[in-house]
Every structure is written in structure tokens, then in C-alpha cells.
Amino acid sequence: MKKTKLLHSHPPNEHEEDEEERRRKDMKPYILQLPNHLTVEIFCKIPIKTLIQCRCVCKSWRCWLSDPEFTKYLFSETPTCLLLQNSSSRNPNSTGLFLIDLDNASSRNDVVIKLHKDPNVPTLGVQIVGSCNGFLCLYDRINYGRFYVSNPVLGESLTLPKLPKEIDFPFLSGFGFCPINDVNAYKLVLVSSPSEGCNQGEIMVLTVGSGGWRNVGNFVYPFPFGYQSCGIFHNGFLHWISQCSDNSVLICAFDLESERFQELPLPPWSLEKPLISLGVLKGWLSIFVPSKGNINVWVMKDYGVQESWTKELVLKQVIGYSASSSATQVLKFTKKGKVLFFQKYKLRVYTPGKRGSIPAAVDGIPLMVEAFVHIPSFVSLNDAIMDLSSNGKY
């Protein structure tokens, strides 16, 4: 009878472990074997809708996409998206948030992303009062005084402390961040309108993650009735337009670090300035001035320096009779050189060098919307929000 040689088990040596590691690596798809820097470069060039799907591929990709440093790189390398809120969301029959990725989308199906509802945020009467670093600040108009910070892509939200007292409409609101101990501290700012017996509004500040609201002083500028109520965040400041009694206007800027207001110089214009609005284009603070059916786009290329104001573009004959009573908000330049702007609850497109504009041809969005510039973030609110509750200063 032929004897069978028994195989005795023994601990693998270092050479066998290396071989096993190589075999496991060879079994991975090639895309998972790329160097980290190449993976990041690819992530920054694919549609947002695909990025959302990539989070579900493997743990390593999920960690990459959720890393705050990757988010910073994504913000610097990726064209901004638009976030649309159905303007009839105040109506019980219609709600929704839509993310619009016009530049990176590879097909029409990738352009519009309907975001899932956050179960912790009410459906009705909620409006966006700020967008910063992929996070939204939301105000519940029905449940008075309730604010939320939300990451709409991840479906996460944080309920903020209620205001200590009622603030009547209208009020100014703004959402941004400033560095505290090398970490971004997110702040919500509210400015109440003047009340009977008091000709100055109060400035209330909440540092997200702290104990509660703080009164930091009075608003000494004319209250900007009829202008943008949501402050434009740029360079560590929140910005609003204010109109003086002589019909002149000024830009008032709230420093989120010092929590003080200051004025910014205006462009060298000489025409009447009704219904002007602010924004951020190409990384510059911008102001949009209507004039004889046109919109003059001014940008401040060196923040705080009056001489740096430059007329970047004129949108010709884009204000029709029906839009003459509403401000125009220029949102972004597309990769193809077109200009997207928001006017009278409509998203429109202007081609430089031509006259007039056309409705944005985007399937699947509501007829009437509110529009915001937005870059999605995959960073969890739990990782981004500082716990400052034990620090009395904030």
C-alpha cells in the first residue's frame, strides 16, 4: 500500500506572508491600487452624483471623501454647483432640494440630483438662510425661532438652540465660519429690524456647538429693507447692502472673528442703484448693478481696496419689464463661458457678447426656485462642528 505523506501545518514565514499580501493586492481592481494622489485627482473630476455613489464602494474611498482636507481640495478644484429650493416649498403640496452639477455631469441624467429629505428637519416652511463649506443653515418659519445646520448630501442635521426672545420679520441672517484654535468655528448671525421705540436692530450671534445666543451690539446702519436678507459670506466676513436716507448705498461687512461691523468701499459708479445685489464670482466679492436693462457685474479683486473694483462683465438686455421690480443674482460662470443668473424665481443663461437671456434648459427642476451657490461636502457634521459649550467666550 502506498503511503500518503501527511502535510503538517506550520506558521507562515515572512516570505510567505509577503506572497499572500501580493496575491490579495492582485485580486483588487486596478482602480483601488492607484496611488492616493491619483485617486484624489480623479475624484475631483467626476460628477457629484458619481462621487455620492463612490462613497458606497469601499471603506477607503468613504474615508477619503469624508476627510476635511480632501473637502478643502475639492472646493479649490471643483466648479461650484447650484442648490435649488422649490420656491413653493412653503406650500404643503410641494417641497424639495435639488443639486445642479452643470460642469462635471457626463450626461443629462447626472445634472440634477434630488436630495433626500432629512427626517429631523420639518418639510414645510423651511428656508435656506446660508450656505458655507457644503453645509446649509435652515430656518423654520413655522416653528418660530428654530434653526438647523444641515449637510444635505449626507442627510445629516443639527438642531440649534432657540432664540432667547422673539425677532420680528424682516431680519438679516448670515452663516459662515472663522478659525478658532486651528479649527473652523461656524457662526450664525441675526440682525433684527428696528422696533417701535428703538431705531437700531440688535446683532445676535450663535457659535454652532456653543451654549447659546449672544447679543454683541446694535446695528448702526440703515436697515436694508428690500435688499438681500441673507448675508454673502466671503473672506471671513458676512456682507449686506444697506441704503441710506439720501438713496446712497453702502456695503456693511460683519467680521466673524471680531464680531464687529465695518464698511467696504463701493465701485466708482455714478448711476442710480436700485435693486443691486451681492455675490461671489471667481473667488471675488461681486456686486450686480442694474442699468437701462443691463446688469453691470463688478468684482473686488483685492478685498477691501476700492481701486481694485473692476467691471468684469455687462449682461446686455437681460432685464425685461416683468423682472424690473426684482434683483438679479449672478451665480456662476460655466466651463463653456456662459453666465448663470437668478431672476424672479427663475434660473437663466446669458451668453457674453449677445443680447438677452434664455431659461436654463435643465430637466427635472421646479418651475419656480430659490437658487444658491453650493459645493457639496461629504464631511460629517459630527466631525466638522466644534464642541465649544464649555468655553464661556463663545
C-alpha positions as CSV (number, residue, x, y, z in Angstrom):
1,M,0.0,0.0,0.0
2,K,1.3,3.4,-1.0
3,K,1.8,5.6,2.0
4,T,0.4,9.1,2.0
5,K,2.7,11.8,3.2
6,L,1.0,14.0,5.8
7,L,1.2,17.8,5.5
8,H,1.9,19.3,8.8
9,S,0.8,22.9,9.4
10,H,3.4,25.4,10.4
11,P,3.4,29.2,11.0
12,P,3.9,31.1,7.7
13,N,7.3,32.7,7.4
14,E,7.9,36.3,6.3
15,H,8.4,35.3,2.7
16,E,5.0,33.5,2.6
17,E,3.3,36.5,4.2
18,D,4.6,38.8,1.5
19,E,3.5,36.5,-1.2
20,E,0.0,36.3,0.4
21,E,-0.2,40.1,0.6
22,R,0.8,40.4,-3.1
23,R,-1.9,37.8,-4.1
24,R,-4.5,39.8,-2.1
25,K,-3.4,43.0,-3.7
26,D,-3.5,41.5,-7.2
27,M,-7.1,40.5,-6.6
28,K,-8.2,44.1,-6.0
29,P,-9.5,46.1,-9.0
30,Y,-6.8,48.2,-10.6
31,I,-8.7,51.4,-9.6
32,L,-8.2,50.5,-5.9
33,Q,-4.5,50.1,-6.4
34,L,-3.8,53.6,-7.7
35,P,-1.6,55.9,-5.6
36,N,-3.6,58.2,-3.3
37,H,-2.8,61.4,-5.1
38,L,-4.2,60.0,-8.4
39,T,-7.3,58.8,-6.7
40,V,-7.9,62.3,-5.3
41,E,-7.3,63.9,-8.8
42,I,-9.9,61.5,-10.3
43,F,-12.4,62.3,-7.5
44,C,-12.2,66.0,-8.3
45,K,-13.0,65.5,-12.0
46,I,-16.1,63.2,-11.8
47,P,-19.7,64.3,-11.4
48,I,-21.0,64.9,-7.9
49,K,-23.7,62.2,-8.5
50,T,-20.9,59.7,-9.1
51,L,-19.0,60.8,-6.1
52,I,-22.0,60.1,-3.9
53,Q,-22.1,56.6,-5.3
54,C,-18.3,56.2,-4.8
55,R,-18.9,56.5,-1.0
56,C,-20.5,53.1,-1.1
57,V,-17.8,51.3,-3.0
58,C,-15.3,50.6,-0.2
59,K,-14.2,51.9,3.2
60,S,-11.0,53.5,1.9
61,W,-13.0,55.7,-0.6
62,R,-15.5,56.6,2.0
63,C,-12.7,57.7,4.3
64,W,-11.1,59.7,1.5
65,L,-14.3,61.5,0.6
66,S,-15.1,62.2,4.2
67,D,-11.7,63.7,5.0
68,P,-11.8,67.5,5.7
69,E,-8.5,68.0,3.8
70,F,-10.0,66.4,0.7
71,T,-13.0,68.6,1.0
72,K,-10.8,71.7,1.0
73,Y,-9.0,70.4,-2.1
74,L,-12.4,69.6,-3.7
75,F,-13.6,73.2,-3.0
76,S,-10.5,74.7,-4.7
77,E,-10.5,72.4,-7.7
78,T,-14.2,71.7,-8.5
79,P,-16.6,74.2,-10.2
80,T,-19.4,75.3,-7.9
81,C,-22.7,73.6,-8.1
82,L,-26.1,75.2,-7.6
83,L,-28.6,74.3,-4.9
84,L,-32.2,74.9,-5.8
85,Q,-35.0,75.0,-3.4
86,N,-38.5,74.8,-4.7
87,S,-39.9,78.3,-4.0
88,S,-43.3,76.8,-3.4
89,S,-41.9,74.6,-0.6
90,R,-43.9,76.9,1.7
91,N,-46.9,75.3,0.0
92,P,-47.9,72.0,1.8
93,N,-48.1,70.3,-1.6
94,S,-44.6,70.9,-2.8
95,T,-41.1,70.6,-1.3
96,G,-37.6,69.7,-2.3
97,L,-33.9,70.4,-2.7
98,F,-32.1,69.9,-6.0
99,L,-28.3,69.9,-6.6
100,I,-27.4,71.0,-10.1
101,D,-24.0,69.9,-11.5
102,L,-23.8,71.6,-14.9
103,D,-20.0,71.5,-15.4
104,N,-18.9,68.0,-14.5
105,A,-22.0,66.0,-15.4
106,S,-21.2,63.5,-18.2
107,S,-24.9,63.0,-19.2
108,R,-28.2,64.8,-18.7
109,N,-29.1,62.2,-16.1
110,D,-26.2,63.4,-13.9
111,V,-27.1,67.1,-14.0
112,V,-29.9,67.1,-11.4
113,I,-29.7,65.3,-8.1
114,K,-32.9,65.2,-6.0
115,L,-31.6,65.2,-2.4
116,H,-33.4,63.0,0.1
117,K,-35.4,64.7,2.9
118,D,-33.8,64.8,6.3
119,P,-36.3,63.3,8.7
120,N,-35.1,65.6,11.5
121,V,-35.9,68.8,9.6
122,P,-39.6,69.8,9.1
123,T,-40.8,69.7,5.5
124,L,-42.9,72.8,5.4
125,G,-41.9,76.4,5.9
126,V,-38.2,75.8,6.0
127,Q,-36.0,78.3,4.1
128,I,-32.2,78.4,3.4
129,V,-30.5,81.3,5.1
130,G,-26.9,80.5,4.3
131,S,-24.6,78.0,2.6
132,C,-20.9,77.5,3.6
133,N,-18.4,74.7,3.1
134,G,-21.1,72.3,2.0
135,F,-23.3,73.0,5.0
136,L,-26.7,74.8,5.0
137,C,-28.3,76.9,7.7
138,L,-32.0,76.5,7.7
139,Y,-34.8,78.5,9.3
140,D,-38.1,77.0,10.3
141,R,-40.7,79.8,9.6
142,I,-43.5,77.8,11.2
143,N,-41.8,76.6,14.4
144,Y,-40.7,80.2,15.3
145,G,-37.1,80.7,16.2
146,R,-35.8,77.2,15.3
147,F,-32.7,76.9,13.2
148,Y,-30.8,73.9,11.8
149,V,-27.4,73.2,10.3
150,S,-27.6,70.5,7.6
151,N,-25.4,68.6,5.3
152,P,-28.0,67.9,2.6
153,V,-25.9,65.4,0.7
154,L,-25.4,63.1,3.8
155,G,-28.9,63.8,5.1
156,E,-27.5,65.0,8.5
157,S,-28.7,67.9,10.6
158,L,-28.1,69.6,13.9
159,T,-30.8,71.5,15.7
160,L,-29.6,74.8,17.1
161,P,-30.6,76.5,20.3
162,K,-33.7,78.6,20.1
163,L,-33.5,82.4,20.2
164,P,-33.9,83.8,23.7
165,K,-36.6,86.2,22.5
166,E,-38.7,86.8,19.5
167,I,-37.4,88.6,16.5
168,D,-40.0,90.0,14.1
169,F,-39.7,89.9,10.3
170,P,-37.9,91.1,8.5
171,F,-34.4,90.3,9.9
172,L,-31.0,89.8,8.4
173,S,-29.3,86.4,8.6
174,G,-25.9,85.0,7.7
175,F,-23.9,81.8,8.1
176,G,-20.1,81.4,7.8
177,F,-17.0,80.4,9.7
178,C,-13.8,81.7,11.3
179,P,-10.8,79.8,12.7
180,I,-10.7,79.1,16.4
181,N,-7.9,77.1,17.8
182,D,-6.9,76.0,14.2
183,V,-10.5,74.6,13.7
184,N,-13.3,76.2,11.7
185,A,-16.0,77.6,14.1
186,Y,-19.3,78.0,12.3
187,K,-21.4,81.0,13.3
188,L,-25.0,82.1,12.6
189,V,-25.6,85.8,12.7
190,L,-29.1,87.5,13.0
191,V,-29.8,91.2,12.9
192,S,-33.3,92.3,14.0
193,S,-35.1,95.2,12.2
194,P,-35.7,98.4,14.2
195,S,-38.7,98.2,16.5
196,E,-41.0,100.8,18.0
197,G,-39.1,102.9,20.4
198,C,-35.7,101.7,19.1
199,N,-34.2,102.8,15.8
200,Q,-31.4,100.3,15.8
201,G,-31.6,96.5,15.4
202,E,-29.8,94.0,17.7
203,I,-27.0,91.8,16.5
204,M,-27.3,88.2,17.7
205,V,-24.5,85.6,17.2
206,L,-24.6,81.8,17.8
207,T,-21.4,79.8,17.5
208,V,-22.5,76.3,16.5
209,G,-21.5,73.9,19.2
210,S,-21.6,76.5,22.0
211,G,-24.1,77.1,24.7
212,G,-26.4,79.7,23.1
213,W,-27.0,83.0,21.5
214,R,-25.1,86.2,22.4
215,N,-26.1,89.9,21.9
216,V,-22.9,91.6,20.5
217,G,-24.3,95.1,19.9
218,N,-26.6,97.2,17.8
219,F,-26.8,97.5,14.0
220,V,-25.9,101.2,13.4
221,Y,-26.5,101.2,9.7
222,P,-29.8,101.8,7.9
223,F,-31.7,98.5,7.8
224,P,-31.6,97.1,4.2
225,F,-35.4,96.8,3.6
226,G,-36.0,95.3,0.2
227,Y,-32.4,94.0,-0.4
228,Q,-30.9,90.6,0.2
229,S,-31.7,89.5,3.7
230,C,-29.2,86.6,3.6
231,G,-25.6,87.7,4.1
232,I,-23.0,86.8,1.5
233,F,-20.0,85.0,3.1
234,H,-16.5,85.8,1.8
235,N,-13.1,86.2,3.3
236,G,-14.3,85.7,6.8
237,F,-17.0,88.4,6.6
238,L,-20.8,88.4,6.0
239,H,-21.9,91.2,3.6
240,W,-25.1,93.1,3.2
241,I,-26.2,96.1,1.1
242,S,-27.7,99.0,3.1
243,Q,-29.5,102.0,1.7
244,C,-29.2,105.4,3.3
245,S,-31.8,108.1,3.6
246,D,-30.3,110.0,0.6
247,N,-30.7,106.8,-1.5
248,S,-27.0,106.2,-1.5
249,V,-25.9,102.6,-0.7
250,L,-23.1,101.0,1.3
251,I,-21.7,97.5,1.9
252,C,-21.7,96.6,5.5
253,A,-19.4,93.7,6.4
254,F,-19.6,91.7,9.7
255,D,-16.2,90.2,10.8
256,L,-17.0,86.8,12.2
257,E,-13.8,86.7,14.2
258,S,-14.0,90.1,15.9
259,E,-17.8,90.1,15.7
260,R,-17.9,93.8,14.6
261,F,-19.3,95.6,11.5
262,Q,-17.3,97.7,9.2
263,E,-18.0,99.4,5.8
264,L,-16.4,98.4,2.5
265,P,-15.8,100.8,-0.4
266,L,-18.1,100.8,-3.4
267,P,-17.3,100.7,-7.1
268,P,-16.9,104.0,-8.9
269,W,-20.4,104.2,-10.3
270,S,-22.5,107.3,-10.9
271,L,-25.9,105.9,-11.9
272,E,-28.9,105.2,-9.8
273,K,-28.6,102.0,-7.9
274,P,-32.0,100.3,-7.2
275,L,-32.2,96.6,-6.6
276,I,-28.5,95.9,-6.5
277,S,-27.3,92.6,-5.1
278,L,-24.1,90.9,-3.9
279,G,-22.4,87.6,-4.6
280,V,-19.1,85.8,-5.0
281,L,-17.7,85.2,-8.5
282,K,-14.4,83.5,-9.3
283,G,-13.4,83.9,-5.7
284,W,-14.1,87.7,-5.6
285,L,-16.7,89.7,-3.8
286,S,-19.1,90.9,-6.5
287,I,-21.9,93.4,-6.9
288,F,-24.6,93.3,-9.6
289,V,-25.9,96.7,-10.7
290,P,-28.9,97.1,-13.0
291,S,-28.7,99.9,-15.6
292,K,-31.0,100.5,-18.5
293,G,-31.9,96.9,-19.0
294,N,-28.4,95.6,-18.4
295,I,-26.6,94.2,-15.4
296,N,-23.1,95.5,-14.7
297,V,-21.0,92.9,-12.9
298,W,-18.3,94.5,-10.6
299,V,-15.7,92.4,-8.8
300,M,-13.4,93.4,-5.9
301,K,-10.1,91.8,-6.9
302,D,-8.2,92.9,-3.8
303,Y,-10.5,92.6,-0.8
304,G,-11.1,95.9,0.9
305,V,-9.3,98.0,-1.7
306,Q,-11.6,100.4,-3.5
307,E,-9.2,100.8,-6.5
308,S,-9.4,97.0,-7.1
309,W,-13.1,97.2,-8.2
310,T,-13.3,96.1,-11.8
311,K,-16.2,96.0,-14.2
312,E,-15.9,92.3,-15.2
313,L,-18.9,91.9,-17.4
314,V,-22.0,93.6,-18.7
315,L,-25.1,91.3,-19.2
316,K,-26.9,93.1,-22.0
317,Q,-30.6,93.5,-22.2
318,V,-31.4,90.8,-19.6
319,I,-33.9,92.8,-17.6
320,G,-37.4,92.7,-19.1
321,Y,-40.4,94.5,-17.9
322,S,-41.6,91.6,-15.8
323,A,-38.2,91.5,-14.0
324,S,-37.7,95.2,-13.5
325,S,-39.0,95.0,-9.9
326,S,-36.7,92.2,-8.7
327,A,-33.0,92.0,-8.1
328,T,-30.8,89.8,-10.3
329,Q,-28.3,87.5,-8.7
330,V,-25.4,86.3,-10.9
331,L,-24.5,82.8,-9.7
332,K,-21.5,81.4,-11.7
333,F,-19.6,81.2,-15.0
334,T,-19.8,77.8,-16.6
335,K,-16.9,75.9,-18.2
336,K,-18.3,76.9,-21.6
337,G,-18.1,80.6,-20.7
338,K,-21.8,81.2,-20.2
339,V,-23.3,83.1,-17.2
340,L,-25.9,81.6,-15.0
341,F,-28.1,84.0,-13.1
342,F,-31.2,84.0,-10.9
343,Q,-34.1,86.4,-11.6
344,K,-37.6,86.4,-10.4
345,Y,-37.6,82.8,-9.2
346,K,-36.1,81.6,-12.5
347,L,-32.7,80.3,-13.5
348,R,-31.5,81.9,-16.7
349,V,-28.5,81.7,-19.0
350,Y,-26.6,84.6,-20.7
351,T,-24.0,84.2,-23.4
352,P,-21.3,87.0,-23.3
353,G,-21.4,89.2,-26.4
354,K,-25.0,88.6,-27.1
355,R,-28.2,90.4,-26.0
356,G,-30.9,88.9,-23.9
357,S,-31.0,85.6,-22.0
358,I,-32.8,82.3,-22.2
359,P,-34.2,80.0,-19.5
360,A,-31.8,77.4,-18.2
361,A,-32.6,74.1,-20.0
362,V,-32.4,71.8,-17.1
363,D,-34.9,68.9,-16.9
364,G,-36.4,67.8,-13.7
365,I,-36.3,71.1,-11.7
366,P,-39.3,73.0,-10.4
367,L,-40.7,76.0,-12.4
368,M,-40.0,78.4,-9.6
369,V,-37.0,78.1,-7.4
370,E,-34.7,79.9,-4.9
371,A,-31.0,79.4,-6.1
372,F,-27.8,79.2,-4.1
373,V,-24.2,78.6,-5.0
374,H,-23.1,75.4,-3.3
375,I,-20.3,72.8,-3.3
376,P,-21.3,69.5,-1.7
377,S,-19.3,68.2,1.3
378,F,-19.0,64.6,2.4
379,V,-17.7,65.6,5.9
380,S,-20.0,64.6,8.7
381,L,-21.4,67.4,10.9
382,N,-20.1,65.4,13.9
383,D,-16.5,65.8,12.6
384,A,-16.9,69.5,11.5
385,I,-18.7,71.1,14.4
386,M,-16.6,72.1,17.4
387,D,-17.8,71.5,20.9
388,L,-17.4,74.9,22.5
389,S,-20.1,74.5,25.1
390,S,-17.5,74.7,28.0
391,N,-15.9,77.9,26.7
392,G,-17.8,80.9,28.0
393,K,-16.4,83.2,25.4
394,Y,-18.4,81.5,22.6
